[in-house]
Amino acid sequence: MKPFIVLLVVFVIAVFAIKMRNGEFNVALSARIAMCAMLVFTAMAHFAFTKGMVMMMPQFIPFKTGLVYLSGILEIVFGIGLLVPAFRLYAGWILIVFFILLLPANIKSAMEHVDYQKGSFDGHGLRYLWFRIPLQIFFIGWVYFSAVKS
């Protein structure tokens, strides 16, 4: 829920800041700025809640801790990439694939009741997926329409 709030708040601020600066609205740029901010915000969780993030990953994946750190760094890099015109399209497609790849980890963590912030097995469980799956689809659409399609 927090990433969604960050996304929307930064989007609204960016829309009006760009309007004040340029005299016109630029919804696509505002959406990319908001997604970048959200990705930086969520990337911080990879470093603050590493143990819980590792718990979300399937057993067969090796080097889980390193992958958690790497994915946090990549979220920041590709978030910034959304703001660089030469890299926007590539960053957009990579983030769409990234969001799709995250879905199994979210499903696994919901099935096992993982609370990634506490690093425990007393999370929300399957009801979390009723929010998370539509949110993941929303993020994919957000990136597609603001970075790939625009």
Secondary structure, 3 states (H helix, E strand, C coil): CHHHHHHHHHHHHHHHHHHHHHCCCCHHHHHHHHHHHHHHHHHHHHHHCHHHHHHHCCCCCCCHHHHHHHHHHHHHHHHHHCCCCCCHHHHHHHHHHHHHHHHHHHHHHHHCCCECCCCECCCCHHHHHHHHHHHHHHHHHHHHHHHHCC
